[in-house]
Amino acid sequence: MAFADWHDLEFRQLKYAISVKEHQGFIQAAIALDLDQGFLSRQIQRLEARLGFKLFDRSTRPLGVTEAGGDFLAKAEQILTQAQRAVTLGQATQAGLRGSLTVGINTSIANSHLPEIVQAFCQQFPQVKLTLHLDSAKFSGRGRGEEKRTRLRPGGPSCPRLAEVIINSQTYYGAPPTPR
């Protein structure tokens, strides 16, 4: 038995075949796809020739799907869905909407508006993993000069994508220790 070369298949042919199945016929599928019905029919015939089996039982009305066609089209739908997800994922990463960001910060900003900045960033870019590198473990407390732990917590409710806080080259995946 000769098997089809899968790399010769085209996404558009899979889309066409799925539409024919969903519309139970070539005419309605052609209308939905905005294609000539004859062109659509030829594309399905070419796909079937490449596959080596029939997708549709053309002797029934409404158009039926063969057993092999049903198996194939179920997987073809998954392939198209996964391909669309892959494209969307790549586009989101390219646009900076997901991925990772590492930021080096000095103590003065960490003592002032950093928690609010990080929270706003995490709300605007929820799919970006954020890593902060702080240059000191000392954080002043609300103008009183006392030391305290940073309010930034990796994985905390204000920023679940805050992956880690690195203070003086020490990585903390939970809350950083209270400075002494």
Secondary structure by P-SEA (a helix, b strand, c coil): ccccccccccaaaaaaaaaaaaaccaaaaaaaacccaaaaaaaaaaaaaaacccccccccccccccaaaaaaaaaaaaaaaaaaaaaaaaaaaaaccbbbbbbbbcaaaaaccaaaaaaaaaaacccbbbbbbbcccccccccccccccccccccccccccccbbbcccccccccccccc
